[in-house]
Amino acid sequence: AEGSGEHLVAWDLTLLRLGRPPVDASASSKRPIRVVDAVPGVGALCHLDREYRFLSLGDFANSPDTMRYIMASNDDKRTPASEVMWTLDFQVGATVYLDFGHPSRVQRTGAAEWLERNGWSPSRM
């Protein structure tokens, strides 16, 4: 209040209500794909079209609650590196991690060229 030595501080609060989920995914192959609201646990399914299950999640096991997992069809791996495999539509800022399983797959699949061309960089995740 004036004259009392107290200072009033005004705060602005902005709430954002998204009309749809923060990320949506679609597969160019038209195969099933979905955004899972959390990183799956050990023993969870890896793909929608296989019974493969996670044995380990590496650093992803300690990921924040805000991380999502794109569960897609394993057969999408047959998409040529020169074509779009998935489209991710974000409503918020995001960091995308691509897990090729092993560094040799980046070279063998032809992904190294488009990763470099489009500014992707390796992560320690």
VOGU-3710 file (C-alpha; in Angstrom, 3 decimals, decimal comma):
1> aegsgehlva> 0,000/0,000/0,000  1,129/3,558/-0,665  3,333/5,039/2,032  3,644/1,779/3,973  6,893/0,623/2,352  5,158/-2,395/0,828  5,431/-2,975/-2,892  2,607/-4,418/-4,884  3,528/-6,835/-7,616  1,148/-7,634/-10,423
11> wdltllrlgr> 1,313/-11,070/-12,075  -0,173/-12,022/-15,380  -1,403/-15,557/-15,765  -2,130/-16,972/-19,171  -3,901/-20,288/-19,521  -3,785/-22,107/-22,801  -6,455/-24,618/-23,673  -5,577/-26,712/-26,656  -8,457/-27,742/-28,863  -6,638/-30,978/-29,632
21> ppvdasassk> -3,750/-33,056/-28,254  -0,286/-31,451/-28,154  0,943/-33,827/-30,877  -0,774/-35,840/-33,577  0,872/-38,483/-35,751  0,028/-39,962/-39,134  1,791/-42,600/-41,207  2,207/-42,092/-44,954  1,697/-45,859/-45,333  -1,803/-45,479/-43,800
31> rpirvvdavp> -0,809/-48,168/-41,277  -1,914/-47,618/-37,670  0,047/-45,142/-35,554  -0,731/-43,503/-32,234  0,761/-41,157/-29,682  1,117/-42,771/-26,266  0,914/-40,334/-23,356  4,019/-41,718/-21,636  7,149/-43,709/-22,344  6,184/-47,408/-22,196
41> gvgalchldr> 7,617/-49,571/-19,441  9,742/-52,677/-19,662  7,529/-55,475/-21,000  5,249/-53,125/-22,954  4,673/-53,577/-26,678  7,065/-51,739/-29,004  4,889/-51,725/-32,157  1,248/-52,027/-33,132  1,819/-54,866/-35,616  4,260/-57,073/-33,664
51> eyrflslgdf> 4,416/-58,760/-30,299  7,930/-57,370/-29,668  8,291/-56,085/-26,121  10,740/-53,706/-24,489  13,491/-55,431/-22,516  15,158/-52,139/-21,616  14,465/-48,468/-22,235  17,955/-47,103/-21,610  17,924/-43,400/-20,746  14,291/-43,150/-21,808
61> anspdtmryi> 13,343/-45,024/-18,612  14,184/-41,854/-16,670  12,352/-39,509/-19,011  10,060/-36,759/-17,768  6,326/-37,339/-17,493  5,800/-34,979/-20,420  7,582/-37,274/-22,900  5,388/-39,099/-25,426  6,015/-42,285/-27,400  5,002/-42,783/-31,017
71> masnddkrtp> 3,756/-46,358/-31,354  3,624/-47,319/-34,988  3,754/-50,339/-37,248  7,128/-52,038/-37,513  6,503/-52,458/-41,245  6,853/-48,687/-41,653  10,621/-49,300/-41,484  10,339/-50,369/-45,120  9,635/-46,752/-46,140  12,521/-45,573/-48,353
81> asevmwtldf> 14,733/-42,879/-46,784  13,777/-40,616/-49,704  10,092/-40,642/-48,642  8,211/-39,288/-45,631  7,416/-42,116/-43,222  5,466/-40,248/-40,530  4,143/-36,740/-40,069  4,078/-35,278/-36,562  1,862/-32,234/-36,041  2,791/-30,323/-32,871
91> qvgatvyldf> 0,626/-27,772/-31,091  3,443/-26,976/-28,644  7,236/-26,787/-28,810  8,923/-30,171/-28,660  12,195/-32,054/-28,905  12,040/-35,169/-31,072  14,315/-38,146/-30,442  14,799/-40,740/-33,171  15,970/-44,128/-31,958  17,550/-46,243/-34,684
101> ghpsrvqrtg> 18,434/-49,016/-32,246  22,068/-49,038/-33,325  24,288/-46,391/-34,980  24,983/-48,675/-37,961  21,305/-48,474/-38,942  21,624/-44,739/-39,545  24,154/-45,414/-42,308  22,614/-48,639/-43,627  19,121/-47,181/-44,026  20,218/-44,018/-45,811
111> aaewlerngw> 18,903/-41,885/-42,960  22,303/-40,295/-42,253  22,037/-38,114/-45,364  18,648/-36,571/-44,565  19,459/-36,264/-40,855  22,537/-34,209/-41,670  20,838/-32,238/-44,448  17,968/-31,248/-42,132  20,068/-30,230/-39,130  19,494/-33,197/-36,811
121> spsrm> 22,230/-33,828/-34,263  23,143/-36,855/-32,116  21,958/-36,931/-28,522  23,386/-38,657/-25,462  19,857/-39,723/-24,510
//
